[in-house]
Amino acid sequence: MKKIIIVLILLLIVGCSNNSPSYEIINKYPHDINTFTEGLFFYDGKLNESSGLYNSSYFYKDIDLKKGIPKEEKHFSFDLFIEGSTVFKDKLYLLTYKEKKVLVLNYETLEIEKEIDYPYEGWGLTTDGKYLIASDGSSNIYFFDEELNEVKKIVVKKDNKKIDNINELEYIDGYIWANIWMTNKLVVIDSTGNIIKEIDVSDIINEDIKDKNVDVLNGIAYNKDNKHIYFTGKYYPYIYEMKIYNDFYK
């Protein structure tokens, strides 16, 4: 009888561990509801954000998470629509939406150093440290060198079907995380383009956001210091902090 009870207890423990979550939303912080978020990333321990729209495009540097206020910001001219952003080889790269150019800035001074021609619409931008990685709203993800020479591309698929509307990007632990435009989904993409994981954050978004003027989920940032992931959206009132566990990618 004792052996039977022990076996049942062990089965219960295993069952509980198998049902345990692989990620958890552990915090939320204030986010400027006037920000049309296009890019979100950490650099040198500082949170940064790019915001789009014509005549209202900004780059926000070193955001105080607890206050939701940047220590520095730069406003861009009315004819530019800023999209995804990242720091690559110590330079700040900013995609533009339909202007077919990338702005390269000095991250410390936020002065524009040069503009580089770009062949696609600008949507999301990240880096794996070796290449710039960009999306254009299709199922394609492109890899570029620092002069925007295209090196390769991958096609995002799930169950062998192309997935369009790949938007903001973040490179995390050897995978590309992305928003799918017009959904509340975060997806994790492997090096071949296959989606290996989906996270639907509809429950928390629907609970927190009642304003019909709030736009779509957009913006993913990885903090290497605490290994947590942060996400937000256009005009969202919050930035969410997510912890992932060891079994997340299994």
HELIX and SHEET records of a PDB file:
HELIX    1   1 LYS A    2  ASN A   18  1                                  17    
HELIX    2   2 SER A  202  ASP A  208  1                                   7    
SHEET    1   A 4 TYR A  23  PRO A  30  0                                        
SHEET    2   A 4 TYR A 238  ILE A 244 -1                                        
SHEET    3   A 4 HIS A 228  GLY A 233 -1                                        
SHEET    4   A 4 LEU A 217  ASN A 223 -1                                        
SHEET    1   B 4 THR A  37  TYR A  43  0                                        
SHEET    2   B 4 LYS A  46  SER A  51 -1                                        
SHEET    3   B 4 TYR A  58  ASP A  64 -1                                        
SHEET    4   B 4 ILE A  69  HIS A  75 -1                                        
SHEET    1   C 4 ILE A  82  PHE A  88  0                                        
SHEET    2   C 4 LYS A  91  THR A  96 -1                                        
SHEET    3   C 4 LYS A 101  ASN A 106 -1                                        
SHEET    4   C 4 ILE A 112  ASP A 117 -1                                        
SHEET    1   D 4 LEU A 125  THR A 127  0                                        
SHEET    2   D 4 LEU A 132  SER A 135 -1                                        
SHEET    3   D 4 ASN A 140  PHE A 144 -1                                        
SHEET    4   D 4 GLU A 150  VAL A 155 -1                                        
SHEET    1   E 2 LYS A 157  LYS A 158  0                                        
SHEET    2   E 2 LYS A 161  LYS A 162 -1                                        
SHEET    1   F 4 ILE A 166  ILE A 172  0                                        
SHEET    2   F 4 TYR A 175  ILE A 180 -1                                        
SHEET    3   F 4 LYS A 185  ILE A 189 -1                                        
SHEET    4   F 4 ILE A 195  ASP A 200 -1                                        
END                                                                             
